[in-house]
Amino acid sequence: MSKSQTYDVLVVGAGMIGSALALGLSRQGWQVGLLEASAREDMLAEPSPACGVDDFEPRVSAISLASQTLLETLGVWREVRAHRHCGYQAMTVWDGDGTGRIQFDSAELQARSLGTIVENRNIVRALMAALVASDVDVMDDEKVAGCRPGTNGRVVELADGRELSAQLVVAADGAQSRLRQWVGLPTREWDYDQQAIVCTVKTSQRHQYTAWQRFSPSGPLAFLPLLNEQGDDHYCSIVWSQDTHEARRLMALDDSAFRIELEQAIERQLGAVETVSRRFAFPLRQRHAKDYIAPGFALVGDAAHTIHPLAGQGANLGYGDVAALLDELSRARRGRLSPGNVSVLARFQRRRKGENLTMMAAMEAFKQLFARDELPLRWLRNTGMRWLDQLGPIKNRIAAEAMGIRR
Protein backbone atom coordinates (compact mmCIF):
# COMPACT_ATOMS: atom_id res chain seq x y z
CA MET A 1 0.00 0.00 0.00
CA SER A 2 1.23 3.51 -0.79
CA LYS A 3 1.75 6.12 1.91
CA SER A 4 -1.65 7.62 1.07
CA GLN A 5 -4.85 5.81 0.06
CA THR A 6 -8.30 7.25 -0.67
CA TYR A 7 -11.72 5.68 -0.10
CA ASP A 8 -15.34 6.69 -0.33
CA VAL A 9 -15.93 5.30 3.19
CA LEU A 10 -13.39 4.16 5.75
CA VAL A 11 -14.74 2.07 8.65
CA VAL A 12 -12.59 1.74 11.76
CA GLY A 13 -13.30 -1.40 13.78
CA ALA A 14 -14.08 -4.85 12.35
CA GLY A 15 -16.25 -6.19 15.15
CA MET A 16 -19.84 -7.32 14.71
CA ILE A 17 -21.06 -3.81 13.83
CA GLY A 18 -18.24 -2.32 11.77
CA SER A 19 -17.81 -5.47 9.65
CA ALA A 20 -21.52 -5.57 8.81
CA LEU A 21 -21.46 -1.91 7.78
CA ALA A 22 -18.36 -2.28 5.59
CA LEU A 23 -19.79 -5.35 3.85
CA GLY A 24 -23.12 -3.64 3.22
CA LEU A 25 -21.50 -0.50 1.83
CA SER A 26 -19.34 -2.54 -0.53
CA ARG A 27 -22.45 -4.28 -1.86
CA GLN A 28 -23.85 -0.83 -2.68
CA GLY A 29 -20.81 -0.07 -4.85
CA TRP A 30 -18.85 2.28 -2.58
CA GLN A 31 -15.07 1.98 -2.37
CA VAL A 32 -14.66 0.85 1.22
CA GLY A 33 -11.68 0.43 3.53
CA LEU A 34 -11.88 -1.41 6.86
CA LEU A 35 -9.29 -0.95 9.61
CA GLU A 36 -8.88 -3.45 12.45
CA ALA A 37 -6.30 -3.76 15.22
CA SER A 38 -6.61 -7.57 15.46
CA ALA A 39 -5.16 -10.05 12.97
CA ARG A 40 -7.65 -11.53 10.51
CA GLU A 41 -6.32 -15.05 11.17
CA ASP A 42 -7.52 -14.76 14.76
CA MET A 43 -10.93 -13.53 13.61
CA LEU A 44 -11.27 -16.37 11.09
CA ALA A 45 -10.18 -19.13 13.48
CA GLU A 46 -12.63 -22.02 13.75
CA PRO A 47 -13.98 -22.71 17.25
CA SER A 48 -13.18 -25.94 19.01
CA PRO A 49 -16.16 -28.26 19.56
CA ALA A 50 -17.99 -27.55 22.80
CA CYS A 51 -17.12 -30.54 24.96
CA GLY A 52 -17.55 -28.50 28.15
CA VAL A 53 -18.42 -25.08 29.53
CA ASP A 54 -14.97 -23.62 28.85
CA ASP A 55 -15.32 -24.19 25.09
CA PHE A 56 -18.07 -21.58 24.71
CA GLU A 57 -17.11 -17.93 24.31
CA PRO A 58 -18.30 -15.93 27.35
CA ARG A 59 -19.45 -13.06 25.13
CA VAL A 60 -22.79 -13.81 23.51
CA SER A 61 -25.53 -11.69 21.95
CA ALA A 62 -29.30 -12.15 21.77
CA ILE A 63 -29.81 -11.42 18.07
CA SER A 64 -33.29 -10.07 17.35
CA LEU A 65 -35.28 -10.96 14.25
CA ALA A 66 -34.57 -7.49 12.83
CA SER A 67 -30.80 -7.98 13.25
CA GLN A 68 -31.10 -11.47 11.80
CA THR A 69 -32.84 -10.01 8.74
CA LEU A 70 -29.94 -7.59 8.26
CA LEU A 71 -27.40 -10.42 8.46
CA GLU A 72 -29.49 -12.46 6.02
CA THR A 73 -29.49 -9.53 3.60
CA LEU A 74 -25.70 -9.40 3.86
CA GLY A 75 -25.55 -13.12 3.07
CA VAL A 76 -23.84 -14.20 6.30
CA TRP A 77 -26.66 -15.54 8.51
CA ARG A 78 -26.43 -19.04 7.00
CA GLU A 79 -22.75 -19.18 7.96
CA VAL A 80 -23.59 -17.95 11.48
CA ARG A 81 -26.18 -20.73 11.84
CA ALA A 82 -23.66 -23.29 10.56
CA HIS A 83 -21.90 -22.95 13.93
CA ARG A 84 -23.21 -23.04 17.49
CA HIS A 85 -26.37 -21.04 18.07
CA CYS A 86 -29.62 -21.40 19.99
CA GLY A 87 -32.97 -19.93 19.08
CA TYR A 88 -35.14 -19.26 22.10
CA GLN A 89 -38.91 -19.56 21.95
CA ALA A 90 -39.76 -18.13 25.37
CA MET A 91 -38.61 -15.65 27.99
CA THR A 92 -39.49 -15.69 31.67
CA VAL A 93 -38.89 -12.57 33.77
CA TRP A 94 -39.68 -12.32 37.48
CA ASP A 95 -39.09 -10.28 40.60
CA GLY A 96 -36.94 -12.19 43.05
CA ASP A 97 -38.38 -10.21 45.97
CA GLY A 98 -42.04 -10.57 45.05
CA THR A 99 -44.65 -12.45 43.06
CA GLY A 100 -44.53 -10.54 39.77
CA ARG A 101 -43.77 -12.62 36.69
CA ILE A 102 -44.05 -12.13 32.91
CA GLN A 103 -43.75 -14.86 30.32
CA PHE A 104 -43.24 -14.19 26.62
CA ASP A 105 -43.86 -16.88 24.01
CA SER A 106 -42.93 -16.75 20.33
CA ALA A 107 -46.06 -18.77 19.45
CA GLU A 108 -48.22 -15.85 20.57
CA LEU A 109 -46.39 -13.69 18.02
CA GLN A 110 -46.65 -16.28 15.23
CA ALA A 111 -42.85 -16.39 15.17
CA ARG A 112 -40.47 -19.36 15.27
CA SER A 113 -38.41 -17.72 18.00
CA LEU A 114 -37.99 -14.52 19.99
CA GLY A 115 -34.35 -14.33 18.91
CA THR A 116 -31.12 -16.32 18.70
CA ILE A 117 -28.28 -16.56 21.20
CA VAL A 118 -24.97 -16.52 19.31
CA GLU A 119 -21.38 -16.38 20.46
CA ASN A 120 -19.99 -13.05 19.26
CA ARG A 121 -16.95 -14.63 17.63
CA ASN A 122 -19.19 -16.70 15.34
CA ILE A 123 -20.78 -13.56 13.94
CA VAL A 124 -17.40 -11.86 13.53
CA ARG A 125 -16.00 -14.95 11.78
CA ALA A 126 -18.88 -15.14 9.30
CA LEU A 127 -18.60 -11.44 8.50
CA MET A 128 -14.81 -11.53 8.11
CA ALA A 129 -15.01 -14.53 5.76
CA ALA A 130 -17.47 -12.61 3.59
CA LEU A 131 -15.30 -9.47 3.73
CA VAL A 132 -12.17 -11.31 2.60
CA ALA A 133 -14.11 -12.50 -0.47
CA SER A 134 -15.53 -9.01 -1.15
CA ASP A 135 -14.17 -5.80 -2.66
CA VAL A 136 -13.57 -4.28 0.78
CA ASP A 137 -9.94 -3.35 1.44
CA VAL A 138 -9.48 -5.13 4.79
CA MET A 139 -6.47 -3.77 6.68
CA ASP A 140 -5.98 -5.93 9.74
CA ASP A 141 -3.33 -5.74 12.48
CA GLU A 142 -3.24 -1.95 12.07
CA LYS A 143 -3.08 0.70 14.79
CA VAL A 144 -4.79 4.06 14.32
CA ALA A 145 -2.88 7.07 15.64
CA GLY A 146 -5.16 9.99 14.79
CA CYS A 147 -8.02 11.45 12.79
CA ARG A 148 -8.20 14.98 11.38
CA PRO A 149 -10.20 16.98 8.82
CA GLY A 150 -9.06 16.60 5.21
CA THR A 151 -9.63 18.52 2.01
CA ASN A 152 -12.58 16.26 1.13
CA GLY A 153 -13.65 14.46 4.27
CA ARG A 154 -11.29 13.02 6.90
CA VAL A 155 -7.74 11.72 7.14
CA VAL A 156 -6.96 8.76 9.39
CA GLU A 157 -3.35 8.50 10.53
CA LEU A 158 -1.82 5.06 11.13
CA ALA A 159 0.88 4.26 13.66
CA ASP A 160 3.41 3.50 10.90
CA GLY A 161 3.01 6.99 9.39
CA ARG A 162 0.64 6.16 6.54
CA GLU A 163 -2.46 8.26 5.97
CA LEU A 164 -5.84 7.12 4.67
CA SER A 165 -8.35 9.62 3.27
CA ALA A 166 -12.10 9.14 2.96
CA GLN A 167 -15.15 11.24 2.24
CA LEU A 168 -16.70 9.55 5.28
CA VAL A 169 -14.99 7.94 8.25
CA VAL A 170 -17.19 5.75 10.45
CA ALA A 171 -16.04 4.91 13.98
CA ALA A 172 -17.06 1.41 15.06
CA ASP A 173 -14.17 1.13 17.50
CA GLY A 174 -16.16 0.44 20.66
CA ALA A 175 -17.22 2.14 23.85
CA GLN A 176 -13.81 3.71 24.47
CA SER A 177 -13.69 5.03 20.89
CA ARG A 178 -10.48 6.94 20.33
CA LEU A 179 -11.84 8.35 17.06
CA ARG A 180 -14.79 9.85 18.92
CA GLN A 181 -12.34 11.53 21.26
CA TRP A 182 -10.04 12.77 18.47
CA VAL A 183 -12.96 14.24 16.52
CA GLY A 184 -14.22 15.88 19.72
CA LEU A 185 -17.73 14.45 20.07
CA PRO A 186 -18.64 14.69 23.79
CA THR A 187 -20.70 12.09 25.65
CA ARG A 188 -23.15 12.00 28.53
CA GLU A 189 -22.26 9.11 30.78
CA TRP A 190 -22.49 7.76 34.30
CA ASP A 191 -21.20 4.79 36.23
CA TYR A 192 -23.78 2.28 37.50
CA ASP A 193 -21.41 1.18 40.28
CA GLN A 194 -22.13 -2.34 39.09
CA GLN A 195 -20.18 -5.11 37.42
CA ALA A 196 -21.48 -7.77 35.05
CA ILE A 197 -20.22 -11.28 35.72
CA VAL A 198 -20.28 -13.49 32.62
CA CYS A 199 -19.56 -17.18 32.24
CA THR A 200 -21.03 -20.43 30.88
CA VAL A 201 -22.74 -23.03 33.05
CA LYS A 202 -24.15 -26.53 32.68
CA THR A 203 -27.34 -27.26 34.61
CA SER A 204 -28.98 -30.50 35.64
CA GLN A 205 -32.25 -29.56 33.92
CA ARG A 206 -32.78 -28.54 30.29
CA HIS A 207 -33.14 -24.82 29.59
CA GLN A 208 -36.32 -25.44 27.57
CA TYR A 209 -35.16 -22.97 24.89
CA THR A 210 -36.11 -20.22 27.30
CA ALA A 211 -34.25 -17.10 28.40
CA TRP A 212 -34.59 -16.73 32.17
CA GLN A 213 -34.17 -13.41 33.98
CA ARG A 214 -34.58 -12.73 37.69
CA PHE A 215 -34.46 -9.22 39.15
CA SER A 216 -33.23 -8.32 42.61
CA PRO A 217 -32.39 -4.97 44.27
CA SER A 218 -28.66 -5.58 43.70
CA GLY A 219 -29.07 -6.34 40.00
CA PRO A 220 -30.53 -8.75 37.39
CA LEU A 221 -29.40 -12.29 36.58
CA ALA A 222 -29.96 -13.77 33.11
CA PHE A 223 -29.59 -17.38 31.97
CA LEU A 224 -29.39 -17.43 28.16
CA PRO A 225 -29.84 -20.82 26.46
CA LEU A 226 -26.98 -22.42 24.50
CA LEU A 227 -26.53 -25.60 22.48
CA ASN A 228 -23.37 -27.53 21.72
CA GLU A 229 -22.73 -29.37 18.46
CA GLN A 230 -24.60 -32.44 19.73
CA GLY A 231 -27.70 -30.39 20.59
CA ASP A 232 -27.21 -30.72 24.35
CA ASP A 233 -29.61 -28.19 25.87
CA HIS A 234 -28.18 -28.12 29.40
CA TYR A 235 -25.83 -25.17 28.74
CA CYS A 236 -26.50 -21.49 29.45
CA SER A 237 -24.55 -18.27 29.21
CA ILE A 238 -25.08 -16.15 32.30
CA VAL A 239 -24.93 -12.39 32.75
CA TRP A 240 -25.13 -11.48 36.43
CA SER A 241 -25.13 -7.72 37.04
CA GLN A 242 -24.43 -6.89 40.67
CA ASP A 243 -23.41 -3.90 42.75
CA THR A 244 -19.63 -3.61 42.62
CA HIS A 245 -18.94 -4.78 46.17
CA GLU A 246 -21.20 -7.81 45.72
CA ALA A 247 -19.70 -8.65 42.32
CA ARG A 248 -16.23 -8.63 43.83
CA ARG A 249 -17.37 -10.98 46.59
CA LEU A 250 -18.87 -13.37 44.05
CA MET A 251 -15.76 -13.28 41.85
CA ALA A 252 -13.61 -14.17 44.86
CA LEU A 253 -15.56 -17.40 45.56
CA ASP A 254 -14.26 -20.76 44.45
CA ASP A 255 -16.30 -22.58 41.78
CA SER A 256 -18.20 -24.73 44.27
CA ALA A 257 -19.34 -21.80 46.38
CA PHE A 258 -20.16 -19.74 43.28
CA ARG A 259 -22.36 -22.54 41.88
CA ILE A 260 -24.32 -22.64 45.12
CA GLU A 261 -24.87 -18.87 45.08
CA LEU A 262 -25.91 -19.04 41.43
CA GLU A 263 -28.44 -21.81 42.08
CA GLN A 264 -29.99 -19.76 44.87
CA ALA A 265 -30.05 -16.57 42.81
CA ILE A 266 -31.92 -18.24 39.93
CA GLU A 267 -34.15 -20.04 42.46
CA ARG A 268 -33.11 -23.43 41.03
CA GLN A 269 -35.29 -22.89 37.98
CA LEU A 270 -32.92 -25.18 36.06
CA GLY A 271 -32.01 -27.47 38.91
CA ALA A 272 -28.43 -27.72 40.08
CA VAL A 273 -25.60 -25.77 38.45
CA GLU A 274 -23.25 -28.67 37.76
CA THR A 275 -20.24 -26.94 36.20
CA VAL A 276 -19.14 -23.36 35.63
CA SER A 277 -16.52 -21.94 33.27
CA ARG A 278 -13.93 -19.33 34.02
CA ARG A 279 -15.65 -16.14 35.14
CA PHE A 280 -15.12 -12.63 33.82
CA ALA A 281 -16.35 -9.32 35.26
CA PHE A 282 -16.51 -5.90 33.67
CA PRO A 283 -17.77 -2.56 35.00
CA LEU A 284 -21.09 -1.20 33.74
CA ARG A 285 -21.33 2.35 32.48
CA GLN A 286 -24.01 4.04 30.42
CA ARG A 287 -22.69 6.29 27.69
CA HIS A 288 -24.33 8.26 24.90
CA ALA A 289 -22.70 10.62 22.43
CA LYS A 290 -24.43 14.01 22.32
CA ASP A 291 -24.00 13.89 18.53
CA TYR A 292 -23.36 10.89 16.29
CA ILE A 293 -21.97 12.94 13.43
CA ALA A 294 -19.45 15.61 12.50
CA PRO A 295 -18.31 16.78 9.03
CA GLY A 296 -17.24 13.64 7.18
CA PHE A 297 -17.62 11.50 10.30
CA ALA A 298 -20.18 9.21 11.99
CA LEU A 299 -20.42 6.95 15.04
CA VAL A 300 -22.14 3.55 15.15
CA GLY A 301 -22.63 0.87 17.78
CA ASP A 302 -20.90 1.12 21.14
CA ALA A 303 -18.89 4.10 19.91
CA ALA A 304 -22.18 6.03 19.91
CA HIS A 305 -24.02 4.40 22.83
CA THR A 306 -23.63 1.76 25.50
CA ILE A 307 -26.54 0.42 27.49
CA HIS A 308 -27.09 -1.70 30.60
CA PRO A 309 -27.08 -5.40 29.57
CA LEU A 310 -30.32 -6.21 31.43
CA ALA A 311 -32.33 -6.39 28.17
CA GLY A 312 -29.58 -7.70 25.91
CA GLN A 313 -30.22 -4.95 23.34
CA GLY A 314 -26.67 -3.61 22.84
CA ALA A 315 -25.84 -5.49 19.63
CA ASN A 316 -29.34 -4.96 18.24
CA LEU A 317 -29.11 -1.19 18.71
CA GLY A 318 -25.80 -1.30 16.85
CA TYR A 319 -27.34 -3.25 13.99
CA GLY A 320 -30.14 -0.70 13.94
CA ASP A 321 -27.47 1.96 13.36
CA VAL A 322 -26.00 -0.11 10.52
CA ALA A 323 -29.36 -0.61 8.83
CA ALA A 324 -30.20 3.11 9.00
CA LEU A 325 -26.80 4.25 7.72
CA LEU A 326 -26.88 1.72 4.88
CA ASP A 327 -30.31 2.99 3.90
CA GLU A 328 -29.25 6.64 3.92
CA LEU A 329 -26.03 5.99 1.99
CA SER A 330 -27.91 3.91 -0.58
CA ARG A 331 -30.19 6.90 -1.07
CA ALA A 332 -27.14 9.16 -1.34
CA ARG A 333 -25.59 6.95 -3.99
CA ARG A 334 -28.77 6.99 -6.06
CA GLY A 335 -28.78 10.78 -5.76
CA ARG A 336 -25.05 10.99 -6.60
CA LEU A 337 -24.27 12.61 -3.27
CA SER A 338 -21.07 12.20 -1.29
CA PRO A 339 -21.31 9.68 1.56
CA GLY A 340 -20.13 12.49 3.83
CA ASN A 341 -22.89 14.86 2.72
CA VAL A 342 -24.15 16.76 5.76
CA SER A 343 -27.84 16.22 5.00
CA VAL A 344 -27.28 12.49 4.54
CA LEU A 345 -25.56 12.19 7.92
CA ALA A 346 -28.16 14.41 9.60
CA ARG A 347 -30.96 12.09 8.46
CA PHE A 348 -29.05 9.12 9.87
CA GLN A 349 -28.69 10.86 13.22
CA ARG A 350 -32.37 11.82 13.38
CA ARG A 351 -33.42 8.25 12.66
CA ARG A 352 -31.21 6.65 15.29
CA LYS A 353 -30.72 9.12 18.11
CA GLY A 354 -34.33 9.21 19.27
CA GLU A 355 -34.79 5.44 19.08
CA ASN A 356 -31.56 4.74 20.97
CA LEU A 357 -32.36 7.31 23.65
CA THR A 358 -35.84 5.87 24.10
CA MET A 359 -34.46 2.37 24.64
CA MET A 360 -31.75 3.64 27.00
CA ALA A 361 -34.26 5.64 29.04
CA ALA A 362 -36.60 2.64 29.28
CA MET A 363 -33.79 0.38 30.49
CA GLU A 364 -32.65 2.96 33.03
CA ALA A 365 -36.20 3.31 34.39
CA PHE A 366 -36.54 -0.47 34.54
CA LYS A 367 -33.26 -0.79 36.42
CA GLN A 368 -34.20 1.91 38.92
CA LEU A 369 -37.63 0.37 39.50
CA PHE A 370 -36.13 -2.96 40.54
CA ALA A 371 -33.28 -1.40 42.50
CA ARG A 372 -35.72 0.20 44.95
CA ASP A 373 -36.93 -1.94 47.82
CA GLU A 374 -39.62 0.28 49.39
CA LEU A 375 -42.84 -1.65 50.02
CA PRO A 376 -45.10 0.60 47.85
CA LEU A 377 -42.74 0.30 44.87
CA ARG A 378 -42.38 -3.45 45.36
CA TRP A 379 -46.19 -3.78 45.40
CA LEU A 380 -46.50 -1.57 42.32
CA ARG A 381 -43.99 -3.45 40.20
CA ASN A 382 -45.29 -6.89 41.16
CA THR A 383 -48.89 -5.89 40.55
CA GLY A 384 -47.86 -4.29 37.28
CA MET A 385 -45.99 -7.39 36.10
CA ARG A 386 -48.92 -9.69 36.89
CA TRP A 387 -51.35 -7.26 35.20
CA LEU A 388 -49.17 -6.97 32.08
CA ASP A 389 -48.75 -10.73 31.85
CA GLN A 390 -52.51 -11.06 31.50
CA LEU A 391 -52.79 -8.40 28.76
CA GLY A 392 -51.72 -10.44 25.73
CA PRO A 393 -51.92 -7.72 23.04
CA ILE A 394 -49.92 -5.16 25.04
CA LYS A 395 -47.39 -7.72 26.24
CA ASN A 396 -46.91 -9.04 22.71
CA ARG A 397 -46.50 -5.52 21.36
CA ILE A 398 -43.63 -4.99 23.80
CA ALA A 399 -42.04 -8.27 22.73
CA ALA A 400 -42.47 -7.41 19.04
CA GLU A 401 -40.74 -4.07 19.52
CA ALA A 402 -37.78 -5.78 21.22
CA MET A 403 -37.62 -8.27 18.33
CA GLY A 404 -37.67 -5.46 15.78
CA ILE A 405 -41.06 -6.47 14.40
CA ARG A 406 -43.09 -3.45 13.31
CA ARG A 407 -46.85 -3.84 13.64
N, C-alpha and C positions, 0 to 999 in steps of 0.2 A: 504494500500500500504506500502511496506517496505521502509526503508530509501533510498535504491538505486534501480532503475529500469532501464532496458536496452531495447532499441528499435532499429530497423533498421533505421527508420526515425522519428524524433520528429519535429512536426510543431508547431510553437508558433504564436497564433493568429487565432481565429475561426470566422473571418469575412467572407465576400463573397469569398475572394480569398483563404485564408488558409483552410477553410472548404472544398472547392472544391478539393484542392490538397490532403488533408488527405483522403478524401473519395476515390478519384481516385487511390491513392497509395495502400490503403487497398484492392481495387478490384484487383490489380495486385498481391497480395499475400504478400506484405511487412508487417512486424509488425510495426504498426504506433501508435504513441502517439500524442495527440492534447491538447495543453495548451491554456486556455482562462481565462482572468481576470473576465469576466462577469459570472453570474449564468445562467445555461442552461434553467431554468424555464422562465427567462426573454426573452431568445432568442426563446423559443418555444411558447410564449404567442400568442394567436389568436388576430388579430386586431379587433377593434370595427367596425361595419358597418359605411360607410362614409355617414353620414347624412348632413355633412357640410364640409367646407374647413379645419377645425381644426382636422378632423379625418384622413386626409392623413398624411403620414410621409413626412417631408420636404426634406429628402434625397432620391432622386430617381436616377436611372441609365438608360441610353439608351442602352439596350442590343442588340448588333449586331447579325446578323445571325450566325457568327462564334462562338460567345460566347454561343448563344442559342444551337448550335449543341453540344458544350462541355457539357452543362447542361443536354441535352437530353441523351448523352452517359452515364452520371453519374446517370441517372434515376430520376432526380428531377424536370425537366422542367414541367412535367404535374402537379406536386404539386404547382409550382410557378404560373402556369396559372389558377389553381383552385381558386386563390385569385385575388385581383384587379390587373389589368394590362391593357395596351393599346398599341396595335400595331399601328404604324403610317405609312401611305402609301405615304406621301409626306413631303417635306421639302422646305420651302421658306426662302431664305437668301437675305437681301438687305442692301444697304448702306443708312443710315439715312440722310446723308448729300449730297446725289447725286441721280442718276437715275439708278445705277447698281442694278441688281436683277438676282438671279439664282433660278430656281425651279427644284427640283429633284422629280421623280415620280417612285414608285416601279413598275408600269406597264411597263415602258420602260426597266426595268431590268428583266422582266418576273418573278418577285418575289411578294409574297403576301404582304410583307411590307418591309420597310427599316430597321426596328428594332422594339423593344418593350420597352415602358417605364414601369419600375417596381419600386415599393418602395423597397429600400434596405432591409428592415426588412423581406419582404416576401421571398426574396432569401435566407437570413440567416436562416429563419425558416425552409424552405424546406430542406436545407442542413443539419441543425442540427437534424431534424427528421430522415433523412436517416443515419446520423452518429450514433445516439443513437441505431439504429437497426443493425449497422454494427459491424465489429471486431475492429474498432478503439477504443483505450483507451482514452475516452474523459475526460479530467481533467479540470472541470470548476471551477470558483471562486478561481483561483490560481494566485499568484503573483510571477513573476520571479525576482530573485535578482542578477543573474549573469550568464555568459557563459564563459567557458574556454576550452582550448584544453584538450582532454582526451587521454588515451592510444590507443583507437581505434575510433577516431572521436572527439566528443565534449561532455562536461558535462554542463548541465543546472542546476543552483542552484535555489531552490525555497525559498521563504521568510521564510518558517517554518523550514528550515534546510535540507530538503530532496534534493537529487541529482538524476537527470535523465541523463542517458548516451544514446548516439545514434551515429551510424556511420555517419549520416547526420542530421544536425539541419537546418531547414528552417525557416527563419524569415518572417512572414507575419503579423508583429505587427505594421504596419502603417507608416505614413510619419515620425513620430518622433521616429522611431525604436530604442529602447534601445539596442537590440541585435546587430544591426549594429554598434552602438557606442562601445559596449563592445568588439566586435571582431576587431574593428579598421579599418573599411572600410570607407574611406573618401568620401565626396560628393562634387559636384559642384552645387552651388545653388545661387539664387538671389531673392530678393523681388520685386514683381511687383508694389509695392505701390498701390495695389488695394484690395478691399474687394468684396466678392461675397455675395449678398443678396439672400436668398432663402426663399420661402414661397409657399403657394397654393392659387389660386384665382378661383373665379367663374365669368364667363363673360356672357354678355347678348346674344352673338352669339355663335354658336357651333364651336368647334375647327377644325372640318372637318378632323379629324385624320391626322393633319398636325403639324409638328414641325416648329415654327416660330422663326426666329432669325434676329434681327436688329443690325447693327453695328453703333457705333458713336465714335468720338475721345476719349471720356472718358470711353468707354468699351462696350461690347456686352450685349444684353438682349435676353434671350431665353424664349419662352413659349412652354412647353412640354406637349402634350395632356395626360389627365387622364380620367378614367371612374370610376364611383362608381358602387356598386353592381347592381343598376337598369339600368346601361348602359347610365346614363346621361353624355352627351359629352360636357358639359359647363365648365368643370374643367380643369385647367392647373397648372403644377408646373413651377414656374419661377426661373431662375438663372440670376441675374442682376449684372454683374461685373462692378464696377465703381471705379474711382480713390478714394483713401481713404477718402479725405476730402468730396467728393460728397456722398460717401456711408454713412458717418456719418450723413450728413445732411438729407439724405433720411430716415435713421433709426430713426431719431429724430422726424419725422413727425407723426401726428396722422393718423389713418387708412383712414379717409376721404381724407386728403391731399395726402397721399401716393397713393391712388387709382387714383386720378386725374393725378398725375405725371406719373404713370404707363400707363394709357390710352394714354397720350401724347407720351410717349417714344415708345410705340408699334404702334403708329399712328392709334389707334382705329381699328386695323385689325380685332379684335374680338368684336367690339362694346364697351359697357361700362364694366368696372371692377366693378362688383356688390358687392362682398365680398372678403376679404383678411384675411388669417390666421395670426397667430403670425409669426413675421419675425425673421430670424436669419442671422447673418453676420459673415464671417470668412475671415481672411487674405489670400491672394493668394501668393504662393511662388513656384517657379520652383526648383526642386531638382532632381539630378541624381547621383547615386553612381558611382564612377570611376570604381569599380569592383563589380560584383554581387556575387562573390564567394571567398571563402578562404578555406583552408583545412577543410573538413568535414562540410562546411557551405555554405548556399546559401540564396539570397534575392529574394523575389517575390513581385509583386504588389507595393503599395505605399512605402514599405520599400526600394525598389530599385529605384523608379522614381515617381515623381508627376508632373502633367502637368496642364496647364491652362484649365479651364473647358469650354472654348468657343466651343470646338468640341464634348464635352461629351464622350471622348475616354478613360478616366481614368480606369474605370472598365474593358473595353475591352482589354486594354494593359495588365492589370493584368491577365485576363483569357488567354491571349496569352502566358504569362509566365507559367501559370499552364499547358497549353496544351503541350508546349515545354518540360518542366521538366518531365511531365508524359511520354512523348514519349522517352526521353533519359533514364529514369529509367526503363522503360519497356525493352528497349534494353539491359540495364545493367543486368537486372534480367535474360534475356534469355542467356546472356553471362556469367552468374554466377560471376558478378563483384559486388563489394560493392557499395551501393548507394552514398557513399562519394568518390568514385574513382575520381582522379583528371582529367582524360581524359573525363569522363562522364560529370562532372560539367563544364569543359572548352567548350564542345560542346554546352551545354545549354546556356552559356554566349554568345558564338559566334552567336547563332541563335537569341537571343533576344536583345542583346545590340544594334546592328546596326538598327534593326527595330524600337526599342523604340526611339533611338536618331533621326532617320529620322522623326518620327511623332512629336517629341518634337520640332525639328528645324522648321518643317513646320508650326506648331501652333504659334511658336514665330514670324516667318516671317509674318504670317497672322495678328497677333496682332499688330505688328509694322506698317504694311501697313495701317491699319485702324486707328491707333492712330495718324498718321500724317495728318495735315490739309492743307498742301501746295497745291496750285491750280494744279500744274503739277501732283502731286501724286494722288489727288482726281480724275482728269481726267483719269489718267492711270488705276486706280482700277475700276472706273465705266465703262470705255470702255472695260476693260478686262472682267468684270463680264457679260456685255451684249454679248460680243463675245463668251465667254465660254458657255453661256446659249443656244446659237444657234448651238453649236457643240455637237450634241447628243452623238456620240461615245466617245469623250474625257470626256465629263461631266459624262457619265454613268460609264466610267472606274474609275473616281475619287470616285463616289458613291459606286461602287462595292468594291474598296479597303477599304473604311471606314466600309463597311458591313462585310468585311472578306471573300468576294467571290473572288476566284482566277480564272482569265480568261486568 
